[in-house]
Amino acid sequence: MKFIKRLPIILIIISLSCQQSPSLTKDEKVYRIGYMICNSEEETLYRFRPLTAYLGKKLGVKTEALAIDTTSFTSEVEKLDFTHTNSLLYIILNRYHGVRALTADKQGGLGARSSGAIVTRKDSGINTVKDLKGKSMVFGPMLAPTGYLQQYDLMLKDGIDPEDDLSSYTIPTGTYKHEKIIYSVLYGKYDAGAFQMLDFERMIEEGKINREDFRIVAEGDPIPYCTFGTAQKTNELLANALKKALMELKNEDTVEIDGEVVKVLKRARLDGFEGMKDEDYNIVRDIAKRTNMPPYQKY
C-alpha cells in the first residue's frame, strides 16, 4: 500500500527527468574543432587552443583543436565536429559537406565583417584600378576572400583582367602571407597588392608600417569574417550550446592551459563573436560566381 501511495510521485520524477535536455557532462567523445591555418600552424594553435579548452569546459565535453591547411580542409572535414574557416571556405564546406554557420569572429571596426582592398605605394602613380594595366601585383592565397577573391572581383568590374592585363602577378609562399604582401608593396617589389584590411590596420596599430606610405585604390564591401561552423553529424543541442557559449564570451573570461591562466579572447586576438545565418554569406557566393571560383567554377 505504501508503494501504491508513492507511485504518483515516482511517475512525476520519471516524467520530469525525461523532459530534461540530454546531458553533455557525461559525453566521453572528443569533439574535434578544425581551425584553418592563417599565418602558421604554431600561431593558429597558440591562438585557439585556449578557446577550445574554454569551450570544452563550458559545455562539459572533451575538445581538441586541430590546425588544418586551407587546401586540406575538404579532405579532413568529415573527421571534424566543428570548423573555423574563412567565409569562402565555409561556403565550399556548406555546399559539399553540409556544414552550417554558427558565428563569425568579431575584430576591428567592422565587427564580424572584413574587407579586402587593392593598395599601392602613395608615390606609385597608380590612382585607379584601370591604372593597374601593365603593372605587377601580389595577391593573397587563392581561397582568401579578402586577400584574393574581392580584389580579383574589383578588377574585373573595372575592366581589368588579372590574367591578361597585368604584367605579372604572384602569390607568396610560406607563413604570414598577408604581411609579406604588405611589405612587398611597401618596399617596391610589386606595384600593387591585395591587402587584407584587418592585417593592414593591425600592422599600422603595431607601428610596423605607416598608413601615409600607402594609397587605397579600391576596397570591397564588408563580408563575413572567419566563421565557426558545425558538421552535419554533430548533435544540434551541442552545436547550439557552443554557439551560445561563443556569443556570451567576455573579455575577462579565462581558462587554464599549459599551467597558465590566459584571457581567452585576448589570446585569440578577437573582440567576440556574432551569430550568423547561412544567407549572410550570399554576398561571398555572388563574388565567387562572378570570379569563377569554387564552389561555382565552370572550368
C-alpha positions as CSV (number, residue, x, y, z in Angstrom):
1,M,0.0,0.0,0.0
2,K,2.9,2.4,0.8
3,F,4.3,1.7,-2.7
4,I,1.0,2.4,-4.3
5,K,0.7,5.8,-2.4
6,R,4.2,6.7,-3.6
7,L,3.6,5.7,-7.2
8,P,2.3,9.1,-8.4
9,I,5.4,10.8,-7.0
10,I,7.7,8.3,-8.7
11,L,5.9,8.8,-12.0
12,I,6.3,12.6,-11.7
13,I,10.0,12.3,-11.1
14,I,10.4,10.0,-14.1
15,S,8.4,12.3,-16.3
16,L,10.4,15.4,-15.3
17,S,13.7,13.6,-15.9
18,C,12.6,12.6,-19.4
19,Q,11.8,16.2,-20.3
20,Q,15.3,17.4,-19.5
21,S,17.8,18.1,-22.3
22,P,20.4,15.3,-22.9
23,S,23.3,15.8,-20.5
24,L,26.6,16.9,-22.1
25,T,28.6,16.3,-19.0
26,K,28.8,12.5,-19.3
27,D,29.8,12.6,-23.0
28,E,33.2,10.8,-23.4
29,K,33.6,11.6,-27.1
30,V,36.4,14.0,-28.0
31,Y,35.0,16.8,-30.2
32,R,37.4,18.0,-32.8
33,I,37.5,21.6,-33.9
34,G,39.4,22.2,-37.1
35,Y,40.9,25.7,-37.4
36,M,42.0,26.9,-40.8
37,I,45.7,27.9,-40.6
38,C,46.1,31.6,-41.2
39,N,49.7,32.6,-40.6
40,S,51.2,29.4,-39.4
41,E,50.3,26.1,-37.7
42,E,52.0,27.2,-34.5
43,E,50.4,30.6,-34.4
44,T,46.9,29.1,-35.1
45,L,47.2,26.7,-32.2
46,Y,48.6,29.3,-29.9
47,R,45.6,31.5,-30.5
48,F,42.9,28.9,-30.5
49,R,43.9,26.1,-28.1
50,P,42.7,28.2,-25.1
51,L,39.4,28.9,-26.8
52,T,38.9,25.2,-27.5
53,A,39.7,24.3,-23.9
54,Y,37.3,27.0,-22.6
55,L,34.5,25.7,-24.8
56,G,35.1,22.2,-23.6
57,K,35.0,23.3,-20.0
58,K,31.9,25.4,-20.6
59,L,30.0,22.6,-22.4
60,G,31.3,19.8,-20.2
61,V,32.8,17.8,-23.1
62,K,36.3,16.9,-24.2
63,T,37.6,19.0,-27.1
64,E,40.6,19.0,-29.3
65,A,42.0,21.8,-31.5
66,L,43.5,20.9,-34.9
67,A,45.3,23.3,-37.3
68,I,44.4,22.4,-40.9
69,D,45.8,23.9,-44.1
70,T,43.2,25.6,-46.3
71,T,43.7,23.2,-49.2
72,S,43.4,20.2,-46.9
73,F,40.1,21.1,-45.2
74,T,37.7,19.4,-47.7
75,S,39.5,16.1,-47.2
76,E,39.6,16.5,-43.4
77,V,36.2,17.9,-42.7
78,E,34.4,14.5,-42.3
79,K,36.7,13.8,-39.3
80,L,35.7,17.1,-37.6
81,D,32.7,18.1,-35.4
82,F,33.2,21.9,-35.8
83,T,35.1,24.1,-38.2
84,H,36.7,27.5,-38.1
85,T,37.4,28.9,-41.6
86,N,37.3,32.0,-43.7
87,S,34.0,32.8,-45.4
88,L,34.8,31.4,-48.8
89,L,35.9,28.0,-47.4
90,Y,32.7,28.0,-45.3
91,I,30.5,28.2,-48.4
92,I,32.6,25.4,-50.1
93,L,32.1,23.2,-47.0
94,N,28.4,24.2,-46.8
95,R,27.8,23.2,-50.4
96,Y,29.6,19.9,-50.5
97,H,29.6,18.8,-46.8
98,G,26.5,20.4,-45.3
99,V,28.5,22.5,-42.7
100,R,26.2,25.0,-41.0
101,A,27.3,28.5,-39.9
102,L,27.2,29.3,-36.2
103,T,29.1,32.5,-35.5
104,A,31.6,34.9,-37.1
105,D,34.6,36.3,-35.4
106,K,34.5,40.0,-34.4
107,Q,37.6,42.0,-34.8
108,G,38.3,45.7,-35.6
109,G,35.9,48.4,-36.7
110,L,33.8,46.2,-38.9
111,G,32.9,43.8,-36.2
112,A,32.0,40.4,-37.7
113,R,32.8,41.6,-41.2
114,S,36.0,42.3,-43.0
115,S,37.1,43.7,-46.4
116,G,39.9,43.5,-48.9
117,A,41.5,46.3,-50.9
118,I,43.9,47.0,-53.7
119,V,46.7,49.1,-52.3
120,T,49.8,50.7,-53.8
121,R,52.5,52.9,-52.5
122,K,51.4,56.5,-52.4
123,D,54.1,57.5,-54.8
124,S,53.3,54.8,-57.3
125,G,51.4,56.9,-59.7
126,I,48.5,54.4,-59.6
127,N,45.3,56.1,-58.7
128,T,42.6,53.9,-60.2
129,V,42.0,50.2,-60.9
130,K,42.5,51.0,-64.7
131,D,46.0,52.3,-63.9
132,L,46.9,48.7,-63.0
133,K,47.2,47.7,-66.6
134,G,50.7,46.6,-67.4
135,K,51.6,46.7,-63.7
136,S,52.7,43.9,-61.4
137,M,50.6,42.7,-58.4
138,V,50.8,40.4,-55.4
139,F,47.7,38.5,-54.2
140,G,47.0,36.5,-51.1
141,P,46.1,32.8,-51.3
142,M,43.5,31.9,-53.9
143,L,40.9,30.9,-51.3
144,A,41.4,34.1,-49.3
145,P,38.1,36.0,-49.6
146,T,39.6,39.4,-48.6
147,G,43.1,38.7,-49.9
148,Y,42.4,37.4,-53.4
149,L,38.7,37.0,-54.2
150,Q,37.5,40.6,-53.6
151,Q,40.4,42.2,-55.3
152,Y,40.0,39.9,-58.4
153,D,36.3,40.9,-58.5
154,L,37.1,44.6,-58.2
155,M,39.5,44.4,-61.1
156,L,37.0,42.5,-63.3
157,K,34.3,45.0,-62.5
158,D,36.5,47.8,-63.7
159,G,37.5,46.1,-66.9
160,I,40.9,44.8,-65.8
161,D,41.5,41.1,-66.3
162,P,44.4,40.0,-64.0
163,E,45.2,37.1,-66.4
164,D,45.7,39.4,-69.4
165,D,46.2,43.0,-68.3
166,L,48.8,42.8,-65.5
167,S,52.5,42.4,-66.5
168,S,52.6,39.7,-63.9
169,Y,51.1,38.6,-60.6
170,T,52.2,36.2,-57.8
171,I,51.1,34.7,-54.5
172,P,53.7,34.5,-51.7
173,T,54.6,31.1,-50.2
174,G,55.3,30.1,-46.6
175,T,53.8,31.6,-43.5
176,Y,52.4,35.1,-42.7
177,K,51.5,35.6,-46.4
178,H,49.3,38.7,-45.8
179,E,52.2,40.5,-44.0
180,K,54.5,39.6,-46.9
181,I,52.1,41.2,-49.3
182,I,52.1,44.4,-47.4
183,Y,55.9,44.6,-47.0
184,S,56.5,43.7,-50.7
185,V,54.4,46.6,-51.8
186,L,56.0,48.9,-49.3
187,Y,59.5,48.1,-50.5
188,G,58.6,48.3,-54.1
189,K,58.9,44.6,-55.2
190,Y,55.4,44.9,-56.7
191,D,53.4,47.8,-58.0
192,A,50.2,46.9,-56.1
193,G,49.0,44.4,-53.5
194,A,45.7,42.6,-52.5
195,F,45.6,43.8,-48.8
196,Q,43.5,42.1,-46.2
197,M,42.4,45.3,-44.4
198,L,42.4,43.8,-40.9
199,D,46.0,42.8,-41.2
200,F,46.8,46.2,-42.7
201,E,45.1,48.0,-39.8
202,R,46.7,45.8,-37.2
203,M,50.2,46.4,-38.7
204,I,49.6,50.1,-38.5
205,E,48.4,49.9,-34.9
206,E,51.5,47.9,-34.0
207,G,53.8,50.5,-35.6
208,K,55.1,48.1,-38.2
209,I,54.0,50.4,-41.1
210,N,52.8,53.9,-41.7
211,R,49.4,54.4,-43.4
212,E,50.7,57.6,-45.1
213,D,53.0,55.4,-47.2
214,F,50.1,53.8,-49.0
215,R,47.2,54.6,-51.3
216,I,43.9,52.5,-51.2
217,V,42.9,52.3,-54.9
218,A,39.7,50.3,-54.3
219,E,38.1,48.4,-51.5
220,G,35.4,45.7,-51.4
221,D,32.2,45.7,-49.4
222,P,32.3,44.1,-45.9
223,I,31.8,40.4,-45.9
224,P,31.5,37.9,-43.0
225,Y,34.8,37.3,-41.2
226,C,36.2,33.9,-40.1
227,T,33.3,31.5,-39.3
228,F,32.6,28.8,-36.8
229,G,30.5,26.0,-38.4
230,T,29.0,22.7,-37.3
231,A,29.2,19.5,-39.1
232,Q,26.0,17.7,-40.1
233,K,26.7,14.8,-37.8
234,T,27.2,17.0,-34.7
235,N,24.4,16.9,-32.2
236,E,22.3,20.1,-32.7
237,L,21.9,20.6,-29.0
238,L,25.7,20.7,-28.6
239,A,26.1,22.9,-31.6
240,N,23.6,25.5,-30.3
241,A,25.3,25.3,-26.9
242,L,28.7,26.1,-28.5
243,K,27.2,29.0,-30.4
244,K,25.7,30.4,-27.2
245,A,29.0,30.0,-25.3
246,L,30.9,31.8,-28.1
247,M,28.4,34.7,-28.2
248,E,28.4,35.1,-24.4
249,L,32.2,35.1,-24.2
250,K,33.5,38.2,-22.4
251,N,36.9,39.9,-22.4
252,E,37.5,38.9,-18.7
253,D,36.8,35.2,-19.3
254,T,39.8,33.0,-18.7
255,V,41.0,29.4,-18.9
256,E,43.9,27.5,-17.6
257,I,46.1,25.9,-20.2
258,D,49.7,24.6,-20.1
259,G,49.8,25.7,-16.4
260,E,48.9,29.3,-17.3
261,V,45.7,31.2,-16.8
262,V,45.0,33.2,-20.0
263,K,42.3,35.5,-21.2
264,V,40.6,33.6,-24.0
265,L,39.6,36.5,-26.3
266,K,42.9,38.3,-25.9
267,R,44.9,35.1,-26.8
268,A,42.6,34.6,-29.8
269,R,43.1,38.2,-30.8
270,L,39.4,38.7,-31.2
271,D,36.7,41.1,-29.8
272,G,34.0,38.4,-29.6
273,F,31.6,36.5,-31.8
274,E,28.3,37.3,-33.6
275,G,25.6,34.8,-34.5
276,M,25.4,34.2,-38.3
277,K,22.9,32.6,-40.7
278,D,23.8,30.9,-44.0
279,E,22.1,33.7,-46.0
280,D,24.6,36.1,-44.6
281,Y,27.2,34.5,-46.9
282,N,25.3,35.1,-50.1
283,I,27.5,38.2,-50.8
284,V,30.5,35.9,-50.8
285,R,28.7,33.4,-53.1
286,D,27.9,36.2,-55.6
287,I,31.6,37.2,-55.7
288,A,32.7,33.6,-56.2
289,K,30.2,33.1,-59.1
290,R,31.4,36.3,-60.8
291,T,35.1,35.3,-60.5
292,N,34.6,31.6,-61.5
293,M,35.9,30.5,-58.1
294,P,35.0,27.4,-56.0
295,P,32.4,26.1,-55.4
296,Y,30.9,27.6,-58.5
297,Q,33.8,27.3,-61.0
298,K,32.7,26.3,-64.5
299,Y,36.2,25.4,-65.8
